[in-house]
């Protein structure tokens, strides 16, 4: 294997690791969204209305089908009002 092939392989492995970590983050956030929503007694539509999302997106988030980047989670978290408000 040439040096350029090794570098390309290392970059591909790093990109895969980042994607895997993002998937783990999305699953963890989705699970927490679902648990907190249920504990609050809210429907997916109600929490979606409060956060500015539709119920389909909330459902996708809870099931980790909606892939979000870490930066988009940070942007959304920093701009949202708490659910209880």
Jmol script that loads the backbone (N, CA, C; Angstrom):
load data "model"
ATOM      1  N   UNK A   1       0.850  -1.169   0.000  1.00  0.00           N
ATOM      2  CA  UNK A   1       0.000   0.000   0.000  1.00  0.00           C
ATOM      3  C   UNK A   1       0.896   1.232   0.000  1.00  0.00           C
ATOM      4  N   UNK A   2       0.561   2.166  -0.883  1.00  0.00           N
ATOM      5  CA  UNK A   2       1.349   3.391  -0.964  1.00  0.00           C
ATOM      6  C   UNK A   2       0.971   4.343   0.176  1.00  0.00           C
ATOM      7  N   UNK A   3       1.784   5.358   0.372  1.00  0.00           N
ATOM      8  CA  UNK A   3       1.527   6.353   1.412  1.00  0.00           C
ATOM      9  C   UNK A   3       0.195   7.055   1.149  1.00  0.00           C
ATOM     10  N   UNK A   4      -0.069   7.419  -0.114  1.00  0.00           N
ATOM     11  CA  UNK A   4      -1.327   8.110  -0.428  1.00  0.00           C
ATOM     12  C   UNK A   4      -2.530   7.202  -0.167  1.00  0.00           C
ATOM     13  N   UNK A   5      -2.393   5.916  -0.416  1.00  0.00           N
ATOM     14  CA  UNK A   5      -3.475   4.979  -0.105  1.00  0.00           C
ATOM     15  C   UNK A   5      -3.681   4.870   1.400  1.00  0.00           C
ATOM     16  N   UNK A   6      -2.585   4.877   2.158  1.00  0.00           N
ATOM     17  CA  UNK A   6      -2.693   4.810   3.618  1.00  0.00           C
ATOM     18  C   UNK A   6      -3.381   6.058   4.164  1.00  0.00           C
ATOM     19  N   UNK A   7      -3.004   7.215   3.640  1.00  0.00           N
ATOM     20  CA  UNK A   7      -3.618   8.472   4.087  1.00  0.00           C
ATOM     21  C   UNK A   7      -5.099   8.463   3.750  1.00  0.00           C
ATOM     22  N   UNK A   8      -5.444   8.053   2.545  1.00  0.00           N
ATOM     23  CA  UNK A   8      -6.850   7.977   2.126  1.00  0.00           C
ATOM     24  C   UNK A   8      -7.632   7.016   2.993  1.00  0.00           C
ATOM     25  N   UNK A   9      -7.018   5.891   3.340  1.00  0.00           N
ATOM     26  CA  UNK A   9      -7.661   4.903   4.187  1.00  0.00           C
ATOM     27  C   UNK A   9      -7.890   5.457   5.589  1.00  0.00           C
ATOM     28  N   UNK A  10      -6.912   6.172   6.126  1.00  0.00           N
ATOM     29  CA  UNK A  10      -7.040   6.768   7.455  1.00  0.00           C
ATOM     30  C   UNK A  10      -8.133   7.826   7.468  1.00  0.00           C
ATOM     31  N   UNK A  11      -8.211   8.633   6.416  1.00  0.00           N
ATOM     32  CA  UNK A  11      -9.246   9.662   6.320  1.00  0.00           C
ATOM     33  C   UNK A  11     -10.630   9.028   6.226  1.00  0.00           C
ATOM     34  N   UNK A  12     -10.736   7.953   5.452  1.00  0.00           N
ATOM     35  CA  UNK A  12     -12.026   7.262   5.321  1.00  0.00           C
ATOM     36  C   UNK A  12     -12.451   6.663   6.657  1.00  0.00           C
ATOM     37  N   UNK A  13     -11.505   6.095   7.381  1.00  0.00           N
ATOM     38  CA  UNK A  13     -11.810   5.514   8.683  1.00  0.00           C
ATOM     39  C   UNK A  13     -12.246   6.600   9.671  1.00  0.00           C
ATOM     40  N   UNK A  14     -11.587   7.744   9.634  1.00  0.00           N
ATOM     41  CA  UNK A  14     -11.947   8.862  10.512  1.00  0.00           C
ATOM     42  C   UNK A  14     -13.347   9.375  10.188  1.00  0.00           C
ATOM     43  N   UNK A  15     -13.656   9.481   8.904  1.00  0.00           N
ATOM     44  CA  UNK A  15     -14.986   9.944   8.485  1.00  0.00           C
ATOM     45  C   UNK A  15     -16.051   8.946   8.936  1.00  0.00           C
ATOM     46  N   UNK A  16     -15.744   7.653   8.836  1.00  0.00           N
ATOM     47  CA  UNK A  16     -16.680   6.624   9.281  1.00  0.00           C
ATOM     48  C   UNK A  16     -16.903   6.733  10.786  1.00  0.00           C
ATOM     49  N   UNK A  17     -15.831   6.925  11.550  1.00  0.00           N
ATOM     50  CA  UNK A  17     -15.944   7.061  13.000  1.00  0.00           C
ATOM     51  C   UNK A  17     -16.803   8.268  13.367  1.00  0.00           C
ATOM     52  N   UNK A  18     -16.629   9.379  12.648  1.00  0.00           N
ATOM     53  CA  UNK A  18     -17.431  10.577  12.917  1.00  0.00           C
ATOM     54  C   UNK A  18     -18.906  10.310  12.613  1.00  0.00           C
ATOM     55  N   UNK A  19     -19.183   9.619  11.523  1.00  0.00           N
ATOM     56  CA  UNK A  19     -20.566   9.298  11.164  1.00  0.00           C
ATOM     57  C   UNK A  19     -21.187   8.377  12.214  1.00  0.00           C
ATOM     58  N   UNK A  20     -20.416   7.415  12.686  1.00  0.00           N
ATOM     59  CA  UNK A  20     -20.898   6.494  13.715  1.00  0.00           C
ATOM     60  C   UNK A  20     -21.180   7.240  15.020  1.00  0.00           C
ATOM     61  N   UNK A  21     -20.314   8.172  15.376  1.00  0.00           N
ATOM     62  CA  UNK A  21     -20.533   8.968  16.585  1.00  0.00           C
ATOM     63  C   UNK A  21     -21.766   9.846  16.441  1.00  0.00           C
ATOM     64  N   UNK A  22     -21.983  10.401  15.264  1.00  0.00           N
ATOM     65  CA  UNK A  22     -23.156  11.228  15.025  1.00  0.00           C
ATOM     66  C   UNK A  22     -24.432  10.385  15.112  1.00  0.00           C
ATOM     67  N   UNK A  23     -24.383   9.165  14.588  1.00  0.00           N
ATOM     68  CA  UNK A  23     -25.524   8.265  14.712  1.00  0.00           C
ATOM     69  C   UNK A  23     -25.817   7.971  16.181  1.00  0.00           C
ATOM     70  N   UNK A  24     -24.774   7.732  16.962  1.00  0.00           N
ATOM     71  CA  UNK A  24     -24.951   7.491  18.403  1.00  0.00           C
ATOM     72  C   UNK A  24     -25.570   8.701  19.086  1.00  0.00           C
ATOM     73  N   UNK A  25     -25.101   9.904  18.719  1.00  0.00           N
ATOM     74  CA  UNK A  25     -25.652  11.132  19.284  1.00  0.00           C
ATOM     75  C   UNK A  25     -27.126  11.275  18.927  1.00  0.00           C
ATOM     76  N   UNK A  26     -27.467  11.034  17.662  1.00  0.00           N
ATOM     77  CA  UNK A  26     -28.856  11.145  17.228  1.00  0.00           C
ATOM     78  C   UNK A  26     -29.758  10.151  17.962  1.00  0.00           C
ATOM     79  N   UNK A  27     -29.281   8.924  18.165  1.00  0.00           N
ATOM     80  CA  UNK A  27     -30.076   7.934  18.903  1.00  0.00           C
ATOM     81  C   UNK A  27     -30.280   8.372  20.350  1.00  0.00           C
ATOM     82  N   UNK A  28     -29.212   8.867  20.979  1.00  0.00           N
ATOM     83  CA  UNK A  28     -29.297   9.292  22.378  1.00  0.00           C
ATOM     84  C   UNK A  28     -30.233  10.492  22.535  1.00  0.00           C
ATOM     85  N   UNK A  29     -30.100  11.478  21.645  1.00  0.00           N
ATOM     86  CA  UNK A  29     -30.958  12.658  21.715  1.00  0.00           C
ATOM     87  C   UNK A  29     -32.408  12.262  21.451  1.00  0.00           C
ATOM     88  N   UNK A  30     -32.623  11.428  20.457  1.00  0.00           N
ATOM     89  CA  UNK A  30     -33.984  10.983  20.137  1.00  0.00           C
ATOM     90  C   UNK A  30     -34.639  10.263  21.300  1.00  0.00           C
ATOM     91  N   UNK A  31     -33.871   9.416  21.955  1.00  0.00           N
ATOM     92  CA  UNK A  31     -34.411   8.691  23.112  1.00  0.00           C
ATOM     93  C   UNK A  31     -34.773   9.666  24.226  1.00  0.00           C
ATOM     94  N   UNK A  32     -33.909  10.645  24.470  1.00  0.00           N
ATOM     95  CA  UNK A  32     -34.181  11.636  25.511  1.00  0.00           C
ATOM     96  C   UNK A  32     -35.391  12.506  25.159  1.00  0.00           C
ATOM     97  N   UNK A  33     -35.501  12.903  23.896  1.00  0.00           N
ATOM     98  CA  UNK A  33     -36.656  13.700  23.466  1.00  0.00           C
ATOM     99  C   UNK A  33     -37.943  12.925  23.747  1.00  0.00           C
ATOM    100  N   UNK A  34     -37.968  11.660  23.368  1.00  0.00           N
ATOM    101  CA  UNK A  34     -39.155  10.831  23.590  1.00  0.00           C
ATOM    102  C   UNK A  34     -39.479  10.672  25.063  1.00  0.00           C
ATOM    103  N   UNK A  35     -38.458  10.373  25.873  1.00  0.00           N
ATOM    104  CA  UNK A  35     -38.692  10.194  27.313  1.00  0.00           C
ATOM    105  C   UNK A  35     -39.192  11.474  27.965  1.00  0.00           C
ATOM    106  N   UNK A  36     -38.544  12.587  27.660  1.00  0.00           N
ATOM    107  CA  UNK A  36     -38.945  13.858  28.264  1.00  0.00           C
ATOM    108  C   UNK A  36     -40.332  14.286  27.784  1.00  0.00           C
ATOM    109  N   UNK A  37     -40.616  14.050  26.518  1.00  0.00           N
ATOM    110  CA  UNK A  37     -41.933  14.390  25.990  1.00  0.00           C
ATOM    111  C   UNK A  37     -43.022  13.587  26.700  1.00  0.00           C
ATOM    112  N   UNK A  38     -42.797  12.289  26.839  1.00  0.00           N
ATOM    113  CA  UNK A  38     -43.780  11.437  27.503  1.00  0.00           C
ATOM    114  C   UNK A  38     -43.953  11.824  28.969  1.00  0.00           C
ATOM    115  N   UNK A  39     -42.851  12.096  29.665  1.00  0.00           N
ATOM    116  CA  UNK A  39     -42.928  12.511  31.074  1.00  0.00           C
ATOM    117  C   UNK A  39     -43.679  13.831  31.235  1.00  0.00           C
ATOM    118  N   UNK A  40     -43.589  14.680  30.227  1.00  0.00           N
ATOM    119  CA  UNK A  40     -44.276  15.972  30.267  1.00  0.00           C
ATOM    120  C   UNK A  40     -45.750  15.841  29.891  1.00  0.00           C
ATOM    121  N   UNK A  41     -46.121  14.666  29.400  1.00  0.00           N
ATOM    122  CA  UNK A  41     -47.502  14.449  28.992  1.00  0.00           C
ATOM    123  C   UNK A  41     -47.865  15.129  27.687  1.00  0.00           C
ATOM    124  N   UNK A  42     -46.865  15.393  26.857  1.00  0.00           N
ATOM    125  CA  UNK A  42     -47.092  16.081  25.592  1.00  0.00           C
ATOM    126  C   UNK A  42     -47.149  15.095  24.427  1.00  0.00           C
ATOM    127  N   UNK A  43     -47.927  15.445  23.419  1.00  0.00           N
ATOM    128  CA  UNK A  43     -47.920  14.671  22.182  1.00  0.00           C
ATOM    129  C   UNK A  43     -46.777  15.170  21.309  1.00  0.00           C
ATOM    130  N   UNK A  44     -46.486  14.433  20.260  1.00  0.00           N
ATOM    131  CA  UNK A  44     -45.450  14.873  19.330  1.00  0.00           C
ATOM    132  C   UNK A  44     -45.851  16.183  18.666  1.00  0.00           C
ATOM    133  N   UNK A  45     -47.135  16.366  18.408  1.00  0.00           N
ATOM    134  CA  UNK A  45     -47.600  17.623  17.813  1.00  0.00           C
ATOM    135  C   UNK A  45     -47.397  18.772  18.788  1.00  0.00           C
ATOM    136  N   UNK A  46     -47.729  18.578  20.061  1.00  0.00           N
ATOM    137  CA  UNK A  46     -47.597  19.646  21.047  1.00  0.00           C
ATOM    138  C   UNK A  46     -46.145  20.080  21.226  1.00  0.00           C
ATOM    139  N   UNK A  47     -45.240  19.111  21.351  1.00  0.00           N
ATOM    140  CA  UNK A  47     -43.831  19.488  21.534  1.00  0.00           C
ATOM    141  C   UNK A  47     -43.277  20.087  20.244  1.00  0.00           C
ATOM    142  N   UNK A  48     -43.735  19.573  19.096  1.00  0.00           N
ATOM    143  CA  UNK A  48     -43.309  20.140  17.824  1.00  0.00           C
ATOM    144  C   UNK A  48     -43.739  21.588  17.683  1.00  0.00           C
ATOM    145  N   UNK A  49     -44.967  21.880  18.089  1.00  0.00           N
ATOM    146  CA  UNK A  49     -45.456  23.264  18.036  1.00  0.00           C
ATOM    147  C   UNK A  49     -44.603  24.171  18.916  1.00  0.00           C
ATOM    148  N   UNK A  50     -44.245  23.696  20.090  1.00  0.00           N
ATOM    149  CA  UNK A  50     -43.449  24.511  21.017  1.00  0.00           C
ATOM    150  C   UNK A  50     -42.027  24.738  20.524  1.00  0.00           C
ATOM    151  N   UNK A  51     -41.510  23.773  19.772  1.00  0.00           N
ATOM    152  CA  UNK A  51     -40.123  23.885  19.288  1.00  0.00           C
ATOM    153  C   UNK A  51     -40.032  24.403  17.855  1.00  0.00           C
ATOM    154  N   UNK A  52     -41.176  24.551  17.208  1.00  0.00           N
ATOM    155  CA  UNK A  52     -41.163  25.026  15.829  1.00  0.00           C
ATOM    156  C   UNK A  52     -40.940  23.926  14.806  1.00  0.00           C
ATOM    157  N   UNK A  53     -41.267  22.688  15.166  1.00  0.00           N
ATOM    158  CA  UNK A  53     -41.153  21.542  14.267  1.00  0.00           C
ATOM    159  C   UNK A  53     -42.522  20.895  14.113  1.00  0.00           C
ATOM    160  N   UNK A  54     -42.687  20.115  13.049  1.00  0.00           N
ATOM    161  CA  UNK A  54     -43.912  19.350  12.872  1.00  0.00           C
ATOM    162  C   UNK A  54     -43.830  18.017  13.608  1.00  0.00           C
ATOM    163  N   UNK A  55     -44.978  17.359  13.818  1.00  0.00           N
ATOM    164  CA  UNK A  55     -44.982  16.077  14.526  1.00  0.00           C
ATOM    165  C   UNK A  55     -44.208  14.987  13.791  1.00  0.00           C
ATOM    166  N   UNK A  56     -44.162  15.058  12.459  1.00  0.00           N
ATOM    167  CA  UNK A  56     -43.413  14.057  11.693  1.00  0.00           C
ATOM    168  C   UNK A  56     -41.921  14.140  12.003  1.00  0.00           C
ATOM    169  N   UNK A  57     -41.411  15.372  12.136  1.00  0.00           N
ATOM    170  CA  UNK A  57     -39.996  15.537  12.448  1.00  0.00           C
ATOM    171  C   UNK A  57     -39.699  15.052  13.870  1.00  0.00           C
ATOM    172  N   UNK A  58     -40.584  15.360  14.809  1.00  0.00           N
ATOM    173  CA  UNK A  58     -40.396  14.891  16.186  1.00  0.00           C
ATOM    174  C   UNK A  58     -40.372  13.368  16.212  1.00  0.00           C
ATOM    175  N   UNK A  59     -41.278  12.747  15.484  1.00  0.00           N
ATOM    176  CA  UNK A  59     -41.301  11.288  15.397  1.00  0.00           C
ATOM    177  C   UNK A  59     -39.990  10.760  14.820  1.00  0.00           C
ATOM    178  N   UNK A  60     -39.529  11.394  13.746  1.00  0.00           N
ATOM    179  CA  UNK A  60     -38.258  10.971  13.126  1.00  0.00           C
ATOM    180  C   UNK A  60     -37.088  11.145  14.084  1.00  0.00           C
ATOM    181  N   UNK A  61     -37.077  12.253  14.835  1.00  0.00           N
ATOM    182  CA  UNK A  61     -36.004  12.481  15.806  1.00  0.00           C
ATOM    183  C   UNK A  61     -36.013  11.402  16.878  1.00  0.00           C
ATOM    184  N   UNK A  62     -37.203  11.102  17.402  1.00  0.00           N
ATOM    185  CA  UNK A  62     -37.305  10.098  18.463  1.00  0.00           C
ATOM    186  C   UNK A  62     -36.853   8.721  17.986  1.00  0.00           C
ATOM    187  N   UNK A  63     -37.054   8.434  16.722  1.00  0.00           N
ATOM    188  CA  UNK A  63     -36.651   7.141  16.170  1.00  0.00           C
ATOM    189  C   UNK A  63     -35.263   7.188  15.544  1.00  0.00           C
ATOM    190  N   UNK A  64     -34.596   8.346  15.644  1.00  0.00           N
ATOM    191  CA  UNK A  64     -33.239   8.559  15.105  1.00  0.00           C
ATOM    192  C   UNK A  64     -33.190   8.400  13.594  1.00  0.00           C
ATOM    193  N   UNK A  65     -34.313   8.658  12.915  1.00  0.00           N
ATOM    194  CA  UNK A  65     -34.309   8.640  11.453  1.00  0.00           C
ATOM    195  C   UNK A  65     -33.897   9.983  10.884  1.00  0.00           C
ATOM    196  N   UNK A  66     -34.089  11.032  11.657  1.00  0.00           N
ATOM    197  CA  UNK A  66     -33.695  12.374  11.220  1.00  0.00           C
ATOM    198  C   UNK A  66     -32.257  12.592  11.643  1.00  0.00           C
ATOM    199  N   UNK A  67     -31.363  12.689  10.685  1.00  0.00           N
ATOM    200  CA  UNK A  67     -29.945  12.882  11.002  1.00  0.00           C
ATOM    201  C   UNK A  67     -29.671  14.362  11.151  1.00  0.00           C
ATOM    202  N   UNK A  68     -29.130  14.731  12.281  1.00  0.00           N
ATOM    203  CA  UNK A  68     -28.783  16.121  12.570  1.00  0.00           C
ATOM    204  C   UNK A  68     -27.289  16.184  12.840  1.00  0.00           C
ATOM    205  N   UNK A  69     -26.658  17.245  12.401  1.00  0.00           N
ATOM    206  CA  UNK A  69     -25.246  17.440  12.716  1.00  0.00           C
ATOM    207  C   UNK A  69     -25.134  17.978  14.132  1.00  0.00           C
ATOM    208  N   UNK A  70     -23.984  17.799  14.732  1.00  0.00           N
ATOM    209  CA  UNK A  70     -23.775  18.303  16.092  1.00  0.00           C
ATOM    210  C   UNK A  70     -23.965  19.813  16.136  1.00  0.00           C
ATOM    211  N   UNK A  71     -23.520  20.524  15.097  1.00  0.00           N
ATOM    212  CA  UNK A  71     -23.672  21.982  15.099  1.00  0.00           C
ATOM    213  C   UNK A  71     -25.136  22.387  14.996  1.00  0.00           C
ATOM    214  N   UNK A  72     -25.954  21.626  14.259  1.00  0.00           N
ATOM    215  CA  UNK A  72     -27.370  21.987  14.180  1.00  0.00           C
ATOM    216  C   UNK A  72     -28.083  21.716  15.495  1.00  0.00           C
ATOM    217  N   UNK A  73     -27.640  20.683  16.231  1.00  0.00           N
ATOM    218  CA  UNK A  73     -28.212  20.451  17.570  1.00  0.00           C
ATOM    219  C   UNK A  73     -27.865  21.621  18.479  1.00  0.00           C
ATOM    220  N   UNK A  74     -26.607  22.079  18.414  1.00  0.00           N
ATOM    221  CA  UNK A  74     -26.195  23.196  19.270  1.00  0.00           C
ATOM    222  C   UNK A  74     -26.975  24.461  18.921  1.00  0.00           C
ATOM    223  N   UNK A  75     -27.102  24.761  17.633  1.00  0.00           N
ATOM    224  CA  UNK A  75     -27.847  25.954  17.218  1.00  0.00           C
ATOM    225  C   UNK A  75     -29.279  25.880  17.711  1.00  0.00           C
ATOM    226  N   UNK A  76     -29.915  24.739  17.552  1.00  0.00           N
ATOM    227  CA  UNK A  76     -31.321  24.585  17.933  1.00  0.00           C
ATOM    228  C   UNK A  76     -31.464  24.653  19.454  1.00  0.00           C
ATOM    229  N   UNK A  77     -30.569  24.025  20.179  1.00  0.00           N
ATOM    230  CA  UNK A  77     -30.624  24.018  21.634  1.00  0.00           C
ATOM    231  C   UNK A  77     -30.447  25.422  22.190  1.00  0.00           C
ATOM    232  N   UNK A  78     -29.534  26.180  21.629  1.00  0.00           N
ATOM    233  CA  UNK A  78     -29.272  27.522  22.121  1.00  0.00           C
ATOM    234  C   UNK A  78     -30.403  28.495  21.824  1.00  0.00           C
ATOM    235  N   UNK A  79     -31.265  28.194  20.844  1.00  0.00           N
ATOM    236  CA  UNK A  79     -32.302  29.139  20.464  1.00  0.00           C
ATOM    237  C   UNK A  79     -33.696  28.739  20.952  1.00  0.00           C
ATOM    238  N   UNK A  80     -33.832  27.579  21.576  1.00  0.00           N
ATOM    239  CA  UNK A  80     -35.157  27.095  21.956  1.00  0.00           C
ATOM    240  C   UNK A  80     -35.570  27.546  23.348  1.00  0.00           C
ATOM    241  N   UNK A  81     -36.870  27.690  23.486  1.00  0.00           N
ATOM    242  CA  UNK A  81     -37.431  27.964  24.808  1.00  0.00           C
ATOM    243  C   UNK A  81     -37.624  26.612  25.507  1.00  0.00           C
ATOM    244  N   UNK A  82     -37.472  26.564  26.818  1.00  0.00           N
ATOM    245  CA  UNK A  82     -37.704  25.307  27.521  1.00  0.00           C
ATOM    246  C   UNK A  82     -39.123  24.801  27.282  1.00  0.00           C
ATOM    247  N   UNK A  83     -39.270  23.495  27.263  1.00  0.00           N
ATOM    248  CA  UNK A  83     -40.558  22.868  26.954  1.00  0.00           C
ATOM    249  C   UNK A  83     -41.644  23.314  27.924  1.00  0.00           C
ATOM    250  N   UNK A  84     -41.348  23.519  29.173  1.00  0.00           N
ATOM    251  CA  UNK A  84     -42.347  23.884  30.156  1.00  0.00           C
ATOM    252  C   UNK A  84     -42.860  25.302  30.043  1.00  0.00           C
ATOM    253  N   UNK A  85     -42.278  26.111  29.174  1.00  0.00           N
ATOM    254  CA  UNK A  85     -42.675  27.515  29.077  1.00  0.00           C
ATOM    255  C   UNK A  85     -43.811  27.735  28.113  1.00  0.00           C
TER     256      UNK A  85
END
end "model"
wireframe off; spacefill off
backbone 0.3
color backbone group
